[in-house]
Amino acid sequence: MKSFKLSVILLISLITLNLSGQSINIKTGIEVLKQQNFKILEGKRVGLITNPTGVDNQMKSTIDILFEAPNVNLVALYAPEHGVRGDAHAGDHVDDERDARTGLPVYSLHGKTRKPLPEMLKDVDVLVYDIQDIGCRSFTYISTMGLAMEAAAEHDVEFVVLDRPNPLGGLKVEGGLVEEQFISFVSQFKIPYVYGLTCGELALLLNGENMLKKSCKLQVVSMKGWKRKMIYEETGLQWISSSPHIPHPVTALFYPVSGILGELGYMSIGVGYPLPFELFAAEWVDAEKLAENMNKLNLPGLYFRPIYFKPFYATGQGKRLNGIQVHIMDYAVARLSEVQFYVMQEIAALYPDRAVFDYANPQRFNMFDKVSGSDFVRLTFTKTNRFEDIKDFWYKEVDNFRKISKKYYLYKK
């Protein structure tokens, strides 16, 4: 018995040692800025766009770092979706306020105002952006960044991006470009759905390819040690929820898997259950049959397992749902955004009377189109319920975008 207890104690010690000794492989932009002793901010009045994900490698907030730095004059904060301290729920308006810790004014960029107004910038010489993105076009932080860059250009304010990893890595590019009439806060720029750039590289591209109304005076503080092939778990960095439904870095990988279909509220995608974006389920689904159909497609790097659960909130709250859990077996070859379209296809094959655009609420079609970047996906899919019929559209701009975006790469494979 003593020997068993000792073995357990040793095992726990080893696990604890491994976790506490995990090495951080990269330095984010805020770390590099600290190393440079904030030189690029000296003598300037600084505004900071950030949220709880803006931290250094020791988990200290960029707000507090800049506020305490003796040679930095931090004068204002700007709140994206969820607020600078993360106390606003998804979609909630964020109000202007005072930051309780620093006393600085906090201007909302997620409410009636999404682009900084002149009065928000009148006492600012440089805007600094430090937010962890998730690499998917419909996530609103990059919209906030781009609109703030436009405002900075219009009011002769410098713009600095403190770069951070793309959790999806820098190699995946999927999805069509946004068409002009579908530009919105969830598809603000004409880029693919999965765009394969860090926020710093994206800022350079937006500025350099005239995707903004006016280009700004831009500087990116690059990371050290990040490689394009890295997903977030390989960085050694701690993860802070970038929104309430992205609790873990792996969740960012699944966001493009189901996020477009999720806009319809047609079936659960796992939001409201501990596996957000990893599921497709409804009361009327035969889990075994759907899993079988999906696995017969032999989609590269993916496996589909039957699952049964009751969501705690959101679509299907409190009901027993049946469906599939998506397992990414080989991330390098998996095509993430295709999955939801193949699910729509196989649902229509199994349940013709529940084909997605015949059964879903038409009032949600507008948001589906905005997130897709076009109504072509919906209108074409409605006719035959086959991904093959929209596949060329979904990928036709990918190669050209890769070619253009390579000009702005800051990091190698």
C-alpha angles and dihedrals in degrees: 000000000000090000091051092050091048090051091052091049091049091048092051090048092052092049091049091048091050093050096044092044097051107135123232107229100193143041114226123217094269090053091052091046089054090050088053089052090240090286096158090057099047116122093010134107105242131211118191128208107196148121136200091298090067100094138127124243090277090055096251115147118253086225092062094040093056093038092054097041107108094216097046123085104203107187107164145018128212122208123215124190110320093023134259092286095036098248099130123086123234111290094007117134113251115221130214109259145141120275105245094215101046103018090231121145113259116208117201120234094176110068131042088338119056099156119056112260122225092256090055091057103036094102096037129095098177135022116211121201120201115162131132109240127198100218098248124116097226094058102102103221093084089051088054090049095051095046090048089052089054091050091048091053093048093052100038094250121146119238126215125186118201098208126229135180123279101235089214091054124240101278107069119089119171138158139039126286119264114264118229097251092051098053107129140140089282092049104024099155138039096255132119121274090251105031108179099224136112116241089257093052090046091052090053090050094048089049097042099043095049094245090141126072087242130008117239135214096266134188125177120203099212126216122244120230101012118132127196093240092059122107116199098267089061094059096069089226122136115248122233117192107263087200133356090266097048097065097152135030091246088061089065088061090056098044093086090043094070110359097103095050089043090066089072097058084220096132136357117274093187098274105138091034129074092263105063115187092001098094144061114196147145137169092256098050122107099221096201094050095046091048090049093050093047094048091049088064089067093215108191116260095359138108129183122212128189113250136182124197148138117239115228091215143348123042111013095007111189094357127116106250128192125203147099137305115215116228119194103214098171113018095188093066101028116111102213107190094048093068097078091051092051089049089053089049095050093044089056090049093051097037111025092176090057099049104152102249093041092051107031124088108273089213087072095053093088092059091045089055093047093052091044089050092231143038089233091090094054098039094047096041091051091065100057108358091229126133090209089071094059099032096095091050091048093054105026095102098039099093093046092048091051089053093050096042094052088073088068100044112131095179137053129227 
